Amino acid sequence: MAERKPVIVSEEELRLQREYMQMVRENPERPASYHVVTYGCQMNAHDSEKLAGMLRDMGMEEAPDREHADFVIFNTCCVRDNAERRALGNVTWLKEIRKQNPKLIIAVCGCMIQQPGMADRILRQYKFIDLAFGTSNLHKLPELMHKKLQSDRAVVQVEDEDTIAEDVPVKRLRKDSAYITIMYGCDNFCSYCIVPYVRGRERSREKSAILNEARQLKESGVKEIMLLGQNVNSYGKGLAEETNFARLLQELDEIGIPRIRFMTSHPKDLSDELIEVLRHSRHILPQFHLPVQSGNDEILRRMNRRYDRARYLDRVRKLREAVPGIGLTTDIIVGFPGETEEQFLDTMALVDEVGYDSAFTFIYSPRTGTVAAGLADQVPEDVAADRIQRLIALQDRRQKEEMARFLGMEEEVLVEGLSRRSDKAVSGKGRHGVSITFGGTEEDVGRIIRVRVTEIKNNTLMAERLD
Ligand code: SF4
């Protein structure tokens, strides 16, 4: 694949977008309210915060749901087939809502639209869509909205560029916890994954921009930052300043935000240097999401993961030795083309051996354009369904066993909200990444509270307050 250089969106371009924002704000025809519907991962959730930031700065109020909004935007995901189908189903349903609100503007953006030829196909099929743009054009929403307000025709912009846009307005979902994207795209081309085709080549943000953002967040009272990237472990590639993820983490740790988390990590790039930083850090939480995908070397080779089972287990051992009790989570795909029962049992054995605090398990779903979609030997649906059930049952049992280590332990919880089961209890994540529930009120939301774990109920830890 030819080398592609990242396109840093210029100051001039960003100034132009601010002018478009102003024009939309002053346009009496602009929508009064918006609603963003998000599918997929945290990267998408953070992109939605940027969409909301730009819409707020264009003078629109956030509507509580799509039925009450004049502008509805679907920020889509294409990593799995069902996310794509769900998004399109929901877009179609909006056509009905437009009968009550003829001024409703419907937009679709994100990974699904960035797939080659997809925007044209969708607009041909779903003629009521007004606006469509790809992941690399997100910062151009003000310009696209301005154009839409001048025309009855659909406005489309999908460019095959690897952009980095700084200083895009953000409306953060939470006041206590904030996302910071540190890198975009992915160069790994795992054979089942569409991400490199829709999010572009790997590109890192300048370290100074990330550190500044973190300092500002600390000043605004944020207690936790979540660093985002498709492969945060390879942060720094291509930057003029010689740096890497371990050094970035070290500098972020010194800023003093109480909690630092990150995702996603690739086992092949998880360096000893990074593990040493985790060992000595004060604010990086003792939790690590390390996708394994399969426990069989031949399947890993055909997935183009570029590590083997031994390397993976060695990383797990080193992490646990450096950070005792660290919370480990993972992603696993079952039913990859050609996966035999024996190869699947290797995955089961690995899950049993590692003991994850939680695992995201998926049945392989072919994505057009990826190498694996063309492989013969797709595993029959019933076989894959049977395997995933066995895997979930095993993970469930191992999870319960792993949770036992928290009993009687003191933990610090960043409270996210009232518990779903009682308005006299609150819940949030402990330092190890596990959900913890304990007595509390709305006033505790956004605070870090010390608790002692007293009980385990359905993979949630129950606790008593110590503060
Ligand atoms: S590392 Fe692999 S699975 Fe993750 S985004 Fe990149 S290509 Fe996809």
Residues whose N, C-alpha, C, O or C-beta is under 5 A from the ligand:
A	BS01	SF4	C186 N188 F189 C190 C193 V195 Q230
